[in-house]
């Protein structure tokens, strides 16, 4: 499951990123995913997001998914902020009527004002993060998948961004959050899956499961 194959000088290297994963996530659960580098967290999130397909086994998903693994996916530096918002919404599956209904609210949320019709590459890092973040969080997912907590890169914007993100999490039916933050996992998650070398080392109650990991 989650195999990766590469060809290096005619030598095929086969890596099982995840092995023998068997679990069920129910409506209402807030799942934390922990583990060191190479443990399989990213592959697990991408399988749940339908970015990857399992090489063996099956994944059954019931509900619409929004994945905030990389908020910069789909950004075109040459296009304006307004054009990038439309592009991102199309990638998220929105139709023209839905885009027209959302776009003004997203632009207002970014606080980019007169900069919204300038090319994205002219934006500062903070402005770029505002636009990418705002477009990603104006969604109503049943299943929300995140890799670490989103940051805007702008201290003045952070409080509003966190409020918006918390609202999305509260209204989602399932949350899957990979993080290295003990405090964030404790605050947000009801259950934790600890991955190690591609297998589940522990799966259970948040406080009990993280005791052995965060030392």
ABEGO torsion letter per residue (X at the ends): XGBBBBBBGGBBBBBBABBGBBBBBBBGBBBBBBEBBGAGAAAAAAAAAGABBBABEBBBBBEBBBBAABAABGBBAABBAAAAAAAAAAAAGBBAAAAAAAAAAAAAAAGAEAAAABBAAABBAAAAAAAAAAAAABBBBABBBBBEBBBAGBAAAAAAAAAAAAAAAAABABBBBBBABAAAAAAABABBBBBBGGBBABBEBAAAAAAAABX
